[in-house]
Amino acid sequence: MRTLALRGGGRVAVIAAEWHDAFLVVTHGRVQLELRDGEPGPVLGHDAGFWLRGTGVRALRNPGRRTARVRVVTPKPAPSQAGHHTPYASYRTRRNDMNMNDTGVAAGRASGRTGRIRRLAVTGLVATLAAMAATTLAAALAQAAGVDFEIPDGGESIPLPGFAVVTGFFSIVGTVIAVALLRWSARPAERFVWTALSLTAISLVPPFLAGAGTATTTTLLGLHLVPATVMIPTLARSLRTRTD
């Protein structure tokens, strides 16, 4: 038995020759499993125990900033005696009781990942509809207050359905980015927030280049921020929930 310390963002490879049939318990912080195919696995918290044998884990990562600690038990089989209870037998009994065979672990991992992606996609769709409604309502209120949304370059006013269509398109793009990060990134929530904020900042440039009046430009800037305030917190919160 030994204790493994993982600093924030640290990674340690799982060496089959040294970790054969090892049972691990997270005693402090959080640990994310890195699978052999390069996919990020589940994030395990305090007191979570798991077997390495047959699970397809090639490395352990610390997704947080604080040091995580993992207790590693690598029992060696010994001849059993009557009335003698070895740690190896205890762990094998526990594994059998929990039905943690290779097929079950692989199937559970695949179904769990698919379920997380599906729930995130549904969350993104609901948030997209909410963002479309909020942006269209805000545009209607601004139009009622006297903002004409006329763009001098084209000589036409932006219709209200146009705000809904554009908002829906870019909200779906944001959802796709969130799903991709959940699928392939070890820190999806943090990277999504950084990416979404960067794209939002870039989207604020076109209103200044359109040559519209001050009121129209200011309103367009505000309408760019409305869907961002709906989509970014919702998807980031969902990503944190899916990975914890």
SULRA-V234275 format. One line per field, one symbol per residue. psi: psi as a letter, one per 20 degrees, with the letter a starting at -180 (. if undefined). A space follows every 50 residues. Layout:
psi=???
//
This chain:
psi=prppporpjrqpqoohhhkpkqpqpoipbqpppprhjiqpaqppapjpqq qhpjikpirpqoiahqpqppppomqppqpqqpjpoqhghghhghghhjlm rgggggghgghggggggghgggghgghggghgggggghhgghhhijpikp ohhijqqpqghhhgggggghhhghgggggghhhiqimhgghggggghghg hhiigghhiikrrgggggghghhhhghhiggghghghhghhhi.
//
